């Protein structure tokens, strides 16, 4: 009889055996053990094959849905509108560009930049937004409202 193994040793053996081919008899034995444990209720399989049903649901039907709104690491709010002309490859539109486009009644052009007057990127009220043409104002620009300098690429 073998001596008891520590958890660390068991972990190392398991790691060493990952990806190894097992014999036909070992595979059958493993399969039979899993079937027996499942019948006895000691093993549960939440889904069979493919992805979990949770991840198959899209949009508002998904339990992870947050209303199609998210804030990126720079503080900008993005909204999921895949059919919008200003949507990126992920189907997201920056909310400040969407508000300005709705105010103007047309989609914004790539050379048009929307500036937040108070500098708060999540404050997307129409009164706080200013349309700036990139071609006219390259480099550092000073906002006439908040007097902050910002760069237009």
C-alpha positions, 0 to 999 in steps of 0.5 A: 500500500502506498503512503498518503500523498500531500496535496502538493504532490497530487497537484504536481502529478495531475499537472504532469498528466495533463494532455497525456494520452490514456489507454483505451482501458483507462478511458473506459474505466474513467467513463464508467466511473463518471457515469456511476457518480452521475447516477448516484448524484455525486457528479453534476453536469450543468450542460452537455456539449458546447457553451452554457445556456447562460452564454447562448442568450444574447442582449436583453435576454442574457443575465449579464445584460447591463442595458447596453451601456458601458463606461470605458477606462477613459470615462466615456459612456458607450451604447450598443447600437449596431445599426447606427452609422457611427457604430464601431466594429463592436456595435458600440457608439460613444454616447456624446457623439450620439447626443450631438448627432441627434441634436444636429439631426445627422450622423457625425463625420470622422473629422468632427470631434465632440468636446465636453465643456466641463471636462467630465466625460460622462456628462453628456448633456447637450449643453455640455457638448461642443462640436469641433472640426479636427481639420481646422483645429489640429493639436492643442486647443483651448476651450472658450467655456472651461478654459482647459487645453485639450489635444485634437488628433 
